[in-house]
Structures are given as structure tokens and as C-alpha cells.
Amino acid sequence: MNEQEFWQERYDEDKTGWDLGKISTPIKEYVDQLTDTSIRILIPGAGNAYEAEYLWNKGFKNVFILDIATTPLQNFKKRITDFPEEQLINQDFFKHKESYDLIIEQTFFCSFPPIKMNRTKYATKMASLLKENGKIAGVFFDFPLTDNIEKRPFGGSLKEYRTYFQPYFSLNVFERCHNSNADRMDKELFAILQKKKPAIKQANNPLHGVKLKDILEELILEEGWEKMANTCRINCFYSNPTLKSSLTFLRKHEWAREKVEKYYLRVRKKK
């Protein structure tokens, strides 16, 4: 059963025990302090999208809902009849290509099987969907992982989460929620993560002062692992790629580093 079938079945059979039936308090209080209603907001893995409903009713009309299953999108449209069809997106998150000022995170990260590749891929994809200085805001589950990779949502720890997000985001806030709903008290972390600016190109020598780590981080943000692998044909980009393992490989193999640096310059030239 693939991911789309898995989630479609969950909604069709009403097996959505993680669903609060309303916007969660931490996200509600964050939304309440937003003042610019024109910003573009994405809610991926939105499910029944109570967050989107709350935003819409507060005047945020550039809200986009994305889910791999069709049932929750249909349910949302029945509840909010004036919500634009084109802002209801039935698509695999990792295939989505747009840009946003804000992405709301509500149990989505913790819905994927908790292997390093999935969580790294999530962090890099989020960064690629955000505009300069764009933010992720929302909650992440804070409880230990188990050996059961079927029981969703999955947990994790602040220490682990930092390893995935620090290469691409400034961690403005990442701390234990003080205002979780009763059944989630002491089980959630609230985060505001701001996309880092890419390394600045220098006029005379575009690589002068630019570290290999900066190059890789920018390529991951702008291109993504899959495109990097297809373009550079370097093994470290194919098999469970991470920033750390790729840096180790490229520092050992000069030919590979040169290939990546040339690729980086081509990408920068397009801007």
C-alpha cells in the first residue's frame, strides 16, 4: 500500500484518532498575532484543515491546503463552501512546486516513517517552498520513537529535530509547548523556523570565501537532492543523502567537489 492509499483509507474509514476536531491552541495563538492577511500560507498534509478554516475566517485569503488524500479536501469544501477550488491541492507534498511566506506544521512531519532520509527530505523540501525569510510555524510531537513503524504519528526529540532543520533554518523558537490541548500536554514542541539566506556570491571570484557547506546548503535549498543526484551523478547524493555524509565524501574526493562547485556556479548564474 503506497502513501496515498494509506491515507485515503484512513479518512474513508474514519481512522483519524490524531485529529483534534478543531485548530490546536498553539497554532491558534500564533495565528492570532499575525497582522498581514495578504501572506501566502501553505498547510501541507492538512487533513481536515481546521487551521485553514480558522485562517480563512480571519481574512487570510491566500491559504493553500495540500493533502495526498481526496476525502479530507472534499470534507473541507463542504464545510467552507466559498473556499476557492484552486487552493485545494490534491498532490504529493514532495512534488509540489510553489513559494510561500508561511507554512503551518500540524502533525505532518510526524506522519512519515521516521527514518533519517524522510526527515531530511522533509526539511529540505520545506526550505525550497519558502520565500526568502519565509517561516515554518507549528507543533512537533515530543515523545520517544519506538520500534513500531506502523503506528502514526511518530515522535522524536528536540535534539534530533535540530539536526534536520539547523542547516536550512534559523531556529527562532523551538521549545516545549506551554499551551497544548489537554490530551497533548507535555507531548508537543512549538517551533518558529525561519529560512536562512543563501551564501552571497562575490563579484570577482564567486567561490572566494564560500565554504563547501554553504554551497551544499544552497544547492539543497534551490535544487533538492533528486535533481542534484541526476545532474552531478555522485553516489553520496543518491543513497540516503545527508548534509554531513555528502560533506565527508566531497572533502575526500576532489573530482566530486569540483563537479559540485561547477554545478553551483551554473545555478547561481541563472538567478
C-alpha positions as CSV (number, residue, x, y, z in Angstrom):
1,M,0.0,0.0,0.0
2,N,1.5,3.3,-1.0
3,E,1.2,6.6,0.9
4,Q,-1.8,7.9,-1.0
5,E,-3.7,4.6,-0.5
6,F,-2.7,4.5,3.2
7,W,-4.1,8.0,4.0
8,Q,-7.1,7.6,1.7
9,E,-8.1,4.5,3.7
10,R,-7.6,6.3,7.0
11,Y,-10.0,9.1,6.1
12,D,-12.5,6.8,4.3
13,E,-12.7,4.6,7.4
14,D,-12.6,7.5,9.8
15,K,-9.4,6.2,11.5
16,T,-8.2,9.7,12.4
17,G,-7.5,9.4,16.1
18,W,-4.9,12.2,15.9
19,D,-7.5,14.7,14.7
20,L,-8.4,17.2,17.4
21,G,-11.6,18.3,15.5
22,K,-10.5,22.0,15.8
23,I,-7.5,24.2,15.5
24,S,-4.9,23.4,18.1
25,T,-4.3,26.1,20.7
26,P,-0.6,26.7,20.0
27,I,-1.3,27.4,16.3
28,K,-4.4,29.4,17.1
29,E,-2.5,31.7,19.4
30,Y,0.3,32.1,16.8
31,V,-2.2,32.9,14.0
32,D,-3.9,35.5,16.3
33,Q,-0.8,37.6,16.4
34,L,-0.3,37.7,12.6
35,T,-1.3,41.1,11.1
36,D,-0.6,40.8,7.4
37,T,-3.6,38.9,5.9
38,S,-2.1,39.0,2.4
39,I,0.7,36.5,3.0
40,R,0.7,33.2,1.1
41,I,0.2,30.3,3.5
42,L,0.6,26.6,2.9
43,I,-0.8,23.8,5.1
44,P,0.7,20.5,3.9
45,G,-0.8,17.2,5.0
46,A,-3.7,19.4,6.1
47,G,-6.2,16.6,6.7
48,N,-9.5,18.2,7.8
49,A,-7.7,21.5,7.8
50,Y,-9.2,23.3,10.9
51,E,-6.2,25.6,10.8
52,A,-7.1,26.7,7.2
53,E,-10.7,27.2,8.2
54,Y,-9.7,29.4,11.1
55,L,-7.3,31.4,8.9
56,W,-9.9,31.8,6.2
57,N,-12.5,33.1,8.6
58,K,-9.9,35.7,9.9
59,G,-9.4,37.1,6.5
60,F,-6.4,35.2,5.2
61,K,-7.5,34.6,1.7
62,N,-4.1,33.3,0.3
63,V,-4.3,30.0,2.2
64,F,-3.5,26.8,0.3
65,I,-4.4,23.3,1.6
66,L,-2.4,20.3,0.3
67,D,-3.2,16.7,1.0
68,I,-2.4,13.4,-0.7
69,A,-5.9,12.1,0.1
70,T,-9.0,13.4,-1.6
71,T,-11.6,12.8,1.2
72,P,-10.4,15.5,3.6
73,L,-10.3,18.1,0.8
74,Q,-13.8,17.2,-0.1
75,N,-14.9,17.4,3.5
76,F,-13.3,20.8,3.8
77,K,-15.1,22.1,0.7
78,K,-18.4,21.0,2.2
79,R,-17.7,23.0,5.4
80,I,-16.2,26.1,3.7
81,T,-18.3,26.4,0.5
82,D,-16.7,29.7,-0.6
83,F,-13.1,28.4,-0.4
84,P,-11.5,28.5,-3.9
85,E,-11.1,25.2,-5.6
86,E,-7.7,26.1,-6.9
87,Q,-6.4,26.5,-3.4
88,L,-7.4,22.9,-2.6
89,I,-4.4,20.8,-3.8
90,N,-4.5,17.0,-4.1
91,Q,-0.9,16.2,-4.5
92,D,2.2,14.5,-3.1
93,F,3.9,17.2,-1.0
94,F,7.3,16.3,-2.4
95,K,6.1,17.0,-5.9
96,H,4.6,20.4,-5.1
97,K,6.3,23.5,-6.6
98,E,5.3,26.9,-5.4
99,S,6.5,29.5,-3.0
100,Y,5.0,30.7,0.3
101,D,5.6,33.2,3.1
102,L,4.5,30.8,5.8
103,I,4.0,27.0,6.2
104,I,1.9,25.7,9.0
105,E,3.1,22.5,10.6
106,Q,0.5,20.4,12.4
107,T,1.4,16.7,12.8
108,F,2.6,16.5,9.2
109,F,6.3,15.9,9.9
110,C,5.4,13.1,12.3
111,S,3.3,11.3,9.8
112,F,6.2,10.0,7.8
113,P,8.0,6.8,8.7
114,P,10.8,8.2,11.0
115,I,13.9,7.3,9.0
116,K,16.7,9.9,8.6
117,M,16.1,10.1,4.8
118,N,12.4,11.0,5.2
119,R,13.1,13.7,7.8
120,T,16.0,15.2,5.9
121,K,13.9,15.3,2.7
122,Y,11.1,17.0,4.6
123,A,13.4,19.8,5.9
124,T,14.9,20.5,2.5
125,K,11.6,20.4,0.7
126,M,10.1,22.9,3.3
127,A,13.0,25.2,2.7
128,S,12.6,25.1,-1.1
129,L,8.9,26.0,-0.8
130,L,9.5,29.1,1.3
131,K,10.4,32.6,0.0
132,E,13.4,34.4,1.4
133,N,12.9,34.9,5.2
134,G,9.8,32.6,5.0
135,K,8.8,30.6,8.1
136,I,7.6,27.3,9.3
137,A,5.4,27.7,12.4
138,G,3.6,24.9,14.3
139,V,4.0,21.9,16.5
140,F,6.1,18.7,16.5
141,F,5.4,15.7,18.7
142,D,7.8,15.3,21.6
143,F,7.9,11.7,22.7
144,P,10.3,8.8,22.2
145,L,10.4,6.8,19.0
146,T,9.6,3.1,19.3
147,D,10.4,0.1,17.0
148,N,6.8,0.2,15.7
149,I,7.0,2.0,12.3
150,E,3.3,1.4,11.6
151,K,1.8,3.4,14.5
152,R,1.4,7.0,13.4
153,P,2.0,9.8,14.3
154,F,5.7,9.3,15.2
155,G,7.6,11.2,17.8
156,G,11.1,12.5,18.2
157,S,13.1,14.9,20.3
158,L,14.2,18.5,20.2
159,K,17.9,17.4,19.8
160,E,17.0,15.2,16.8
161,Y,14.8,17.8,15.2
162,R,17.6,20.4,15.4
163,T,19.9,18.2,13.3
164,Y,17.4,18.3,10.4
165,F,16.5,21.9,10.5
166,Q,19.6,23.8,11.5
167,P,21.3,23.6,8.1
168,Y,18.4,25.4,6.4
169,F,16.6,27.4,9.1
170,S,17.3,29.8,12.0
171,L,15.5,28.2,15.0
172,N,13.8,31.4,16.2
173,V,11.7,29.3,18.6
174,F,11.9,25.6,19.3
175,E,10.6,24.7,22.8
176,R,8.1,22.8,24.9
177,C,4.5,24.0,24.3
178,H,3.0,25.7,27.3
179,N,-0.5,25.8,25.8
180,S,-1.1,22.4,24.3
181,N,-4.5,20.9,24.3
182,A,-5.1,18.7,27.4
183,D,-4.5,15.3,25.7
184,R,-1.3,16.6,24.2
185,M,0.1,18.4,27.2
186,D,3.9,17.8,27.6
187,K,3.9,16.0,24.3
188,E,4.5,18.9,21.9
189,L,7.2,21.3,20.9
190,F,6.3,24.7,19.3
191,A,8.6,26.0,16.6
192,I,9.1,29.1,14.5
193,L,11.8,28.3,12.0
194,Q,13.0,31.0,9.6
195,K,14.6,30.1,6.3
196,K,18.3,31.1,6.1
197,K,19.6,33.3,3.4
198,P,21.8,31.6,0.8
199,A,25.5,32.3,0.6
200,I,26.3,35.6,-1.1
201,K,28.1,35.5,-4.4
202,Q,31.2,37.6,-4.6
203,A,31.8,39.8,-7.6
204,N,35.3,38.8,-8.8
205,N,35.6,35.2,-7.6
206,P,32.2,33.7,-6.9
207,L,33.7,30.9,-4.8
208,H,36.1,33.1,-2.7
209,G,35.1,32.8,0.9
210,V,32.2,30.4,0.2
211,K,32.5,27.3,2.2
212,L,31.7,23.8,0.8
213,K,29.0,23.6,3.4
214,D,27.4,26.9,2.2
215,I,27.5,25.5,-1.4
216,L,25.7,22.3,-0.4
217,E,23.1,24.0,1.7
218,E,22.2,26.4,-1.1
219,L,22.0,23.6,-3.7
220,I,19.8,21.6,-1.4
221,L,17.5,24.5,-0.9
222,E,17.3,25.5,-4.5
223,E,17.6,22.2,-6.4
224,G,16.9,19.4,-4.0
225,W,18.7,16.0,-3.6
226,E,17.0,14.3,-6.5
227,K,18.0,17.0,-9.0
228,M,21.5,17.2,-7.6
229,A,21.9,13.4,-8.0
230,N,20.6,13.4,-11.6
231,T,22.8,16.4,-12.6
232,C,26.1,15.5,-10.8
233,R,25.9,11.7,-10.8
234,I,27.6,11.4,-7.5
235,N,26.8,8.5,-5.2
236,C,26.5,10.5,-2.0
237,F,23.5,12.3,-3.5
238,Y,21.7,9.1,-4.3
239,S,21.8,6.8,-1.2
240,N,20.1,8.3,1.9
241,P,21.7,11.7,1.3
242,T,22.5,14.0,4.3
243,L,24.5,17.2,4.5
244,K,27.1,15.5,6.8
245,S,27.7,12.4,4.7
246,S,27.9,14.5,1.5
247,L,30.4,16.9,3.0
248,T,32.6,14.0,4.2
249,F,32.6,12.4,0.7
250,L,33.2,15.7,-1.2
251,R,36.1,16.6,1.1
252,K,37.8,13.3,0.3
253,H,37.2,13.4,-3.5
254,E,38.5,16.5,-5.2
255,W,36.9,15.5,-8.6
256,A,33.5,15.3,-7.0
257,R,33.9,18.6,-5.2
258,E,34.9,20.3,-8.5
259,K,31.8,18.9,-10.1
260,V,29.6,20.3,-7.4
261,E,31.3,23.7,-7.4
262,K,30.7,24.0,-11.2
263,Y,27.1,23.0,-10.8
264,Y,26.7,25.6,-8.0
265,L,28.1,28.3,-10.3
266,R,25.6,27.4,-13.0
267,V,22.7,27.5,-10.6
268,R,23.9,30.9,-9.2
269,K,24.3,32.3,-12.8
270,K,20.6,31.6,-13.5
271,K,19.5,33.9,-10.7
